[in-house]
Amino acid sequence: NIITQVSPINNIRFGLCCLVTIILSLFFINAALGQCTVYERVYVTSESHTSFIGSVTDFNNAVGSNTADYSTLTAGLLGSATQYLQFASTVSSGTSVTIKLSIPPALLGVLSGLSIQPYINTPASHTNVGSAITNASLVTLLGGTGDDEVTITPSGNFDGVAVTVIGGVSLGQSMQIYDAYYLKPSTTNSAC
């Protein structure tokens, strides 16, 4: 039988290596967990609307965090209806805003049937920010007809988004707006 004797120095080295490995592992795990960011939705808080040979019904349903109810925009023959969805404060340029819509197939087929326009509210009016997103652009953003979310990123500071439906040669072009929101880092502590 061969008996090998392990030097006490080797045992101490091995123990220190294990201890250092465990400490470094815990440090990197905590560092990785501490880097996650939890986001919360900030929904629109008010609305206004206009129409010309059209209507906006259940208009307050597009305000707030209830994602099951909606307002309805209807444009009559060559008419239009617009709903202005307003956030409580100005949102920084480059922040994406998401609008949940329900769009019938006939409306996507009409060239000028729908537009989404970010704006900044001024005392006298709503001033457009950047370019409007129209049917041609929306077709690529939407997954199809029915309930869908469209996310756009305005090119300047904004505090609202206007959704307009424009009637073509057919009567009663309608769509629904469920809500609009942007994401901001959460102020509450959450485990990641």
C-alpha positions in Angstrom: 0.0 0.0 0.0 1.2 3.4 -0.9 0.2 6.2 1.4 0.5 9.7 0.2 0.5 12.5 2.5 -1.0 15.8 1.5 0.8 18.8 2.7 -1.2 21.1 4.9 -0.1 24.0 2.7 -1.8 22.4 -0.3 -5.0 22.0 1.8 -4.9 25.7 2.7 -4.3 26.7 -0.9 -7.2 24.5 -2.1 -9.5 25.9 0.6 -8.6 29.5 -0.3 -9.1 28.9 -4.0 -12.6 27.5 -3.3 -13.4 30.4 -1.0 -12.3 33.0 -3.6 -14.3 31.2 -6.3 -17.5 31.2 -4.2 -17.1 34.9 -3.3 -16.5 35.9 -6.9 -19.4 33.9 -8.1 -21.7 35.5 -5.6 -20.4 39.0 -6.5 -21.0 38.4 -10.3 -24.5 36.9 -9.7 -25.5 39.9 -7.6 -24.0 42.3 -10.1 -25.9 40.7 -12.9 -29.2 40.7 -10.9 -28.7 44.4 -10.0 -28.4 45.4 -13.6 -32.0 44.5 -14.7 -34.5 47.3 -15.2 -38.2 46.8 -14.7 -40.4 49.0 -16.7 -44.0 50.2 -16.0 -46.6 51.5 -18.5 -47.6 55.1 -18.4 -51.1 55.5 -19.9 -52.8 58.5 -21.4 -54.7 60.5 -18.8 -57.1 62.5 -20.9 -58.5 62.9 -24.4 -60.2 65.3 -26.7 -61.8 64.7 -30.1 -63.1 66.3 -33.2 -65.1 65.1 -36.2 -66.4 66.3 -39.5 -69.2 64.1 -40.9 -68.1 61.5 -38.4 -68.1 60.7 -34.7 -66.1 59.5 -31.7 -68.1 57.4 -29.2 -67.2 56.0 -25.8 -64.3 58.4 -26.0 -63.2 58.1 -22.4 -62.7 54.3 -22.8 -59.3 55.0 -24.6 -58.0 56.7 -21.5 -56.4 54.8 -18.6 -55.1 51.3 -18.2 -58.2 49.2 -18.9 -57.2 47.3 -22.1 -60.5 45.7 -22.6 -62.7 48.7 -23.4 -62.4 51.1 -26.3 -63.5 54.2 -28.1 -64.9 54.0 -31.6 -64.0 56.5 -34.4 -66.3 56.5 -37.3 -65.9 58.6 -40.5 -68.8 59.2 -42.8 -68.7 59.6 -46.6 -65.6 61.9 -47.1 -65.7 62.8 -43.4 -63.1 62.3 -40.6 -62.9 61.7 -36.9 -59.8 62.3 -34.7 -59.1 61.4 -31.1 -56.3 63.2 -29.3 -54.8 61.0 -26.5 -53.0 63.1 -23.9 -50.3 62.1 -21.4 -50.0 63.9 -18.1 -46.6 65.4 -18.9 -44.2 65.9 -21.8 -42.4 62.7 -23.0 -38.8 62.9 -24.2 -37.9 62.5 -27.8 -36.9 59.0 -28.7 -39.4 57.4 -26.3 -41.6 54.9 -28.0 -45.4 55.1 -27.6 -47.7 52.1 -28.2 -51.3 52.4 -29.4 -53.7 49.4 -29.2 -56.1 49.5 -32.1 -58.6 47.4 -33.9 -58.7 48.0 -37.6 -61.1 46.4 -40.1 -59.6 45.1 -43.3 -61.5 47.6 -45.5 -59.9 50.5 -43.7 -56.4 49.3 -44.4 -57.3 49.1 -48.1 -58.1 52.8 -48.3 -55.0 54.9 -49.0 -55.9 57.8 -46.8 -58.0 55.9 -44.2 -55.9 56.1 -41.1 -53.1 58.2 -39.6 -51.3 58.3 -36.2 -49.6 61.7 -35.4 -47.6 62.5 -32.3 -48.1 66.1 -31.1 -47.2 68.6 -28.4 -50.0 70.5 -26.8 -49.9 74.2 -27.1 -52.4 76.7 -25.6 -54.1 77.3 -28.9 -53.8 73.9 -30.6 -52.0 70.5 -31.0 -48.7 71.0 -32.9 -47.5 68.0 -34.9 -44.2 66.4 -33.9 -42.5 64.6 -36.8 -44.3 62.9 -39.6 -47.7 61.1 -39.4 -47.8 57.3 -39.7 -50.3 56.5 -42.4 -51.9 53.4 -44.0 -48.8 52.7 -46.2 -46.5 52.6 -43.1 -49.1 51.0 -40.8 -49.5 47.9 -43.1 -45.9 46.9 -42.3 -46.3 47.7 -38.5 -49.5 45.8 -38.0 -49.7 42.0 -37.7 -53.0 42.0 -39.6 -56.5 43.1 -38.9 -58.2 42.9 -35.5 -56.7 44.0 -32.2 -53.1 45.0 -32.6 -50.5 47.3 -31.0 -48.6 49.8 -33.1 -45.4 51.2 -31.6 -43.9 54.4 -33.0 -41.0 56.6 -31.9 -41.6 60.3 -32.3 -38.6 62.4 -33.4 -39.2 65.2 -30.9 -40.7 65.8 -27.4 -44.4 65.0 -27.4 -47.3 64.8 -24.9 -49.9 63.0 -26.9 -50.8 61.1 -30.0 -53.7 61.8 -32.4 -55.4 59.0 -34.2 -57.5 60.0 -37.3 -59.8 57.9 -39.5 -60.8 59.4 -42.8 -63.8 58.2 -44.8 -63.4 57.4 -48.4 -66.0 56.5 -50.9 -67.7 54.0 -48.6 -69.9 54.9 -45.6 -69.1 54.3 -42.0 -65.4 53.6 -41.8 -64.8 52.7 -38.2 -62.0 51.6 -35.9 -61.5 51.2 -32.2 -58.8 52.6 -29.9 -58.1 50.7 -26.6 -55.3 52.6 -25.1 -51.9 54.3 -25.6 -48.9 54.1 -23.3 -45.1 54.5 -23.1 -42.7 52.6 -20.9 -40.6 54.2 -18.1 -38.2 52.6 -15.6 -40.2 51.5 -12.5 -39.7 53.4 -9.3 -40.6 50.4 -7.1 -38.2 47.7 -6.2 -38.8 44.5 -8.0 -36.9 41.2 -8.1 -35.5 40.4 -11.5 
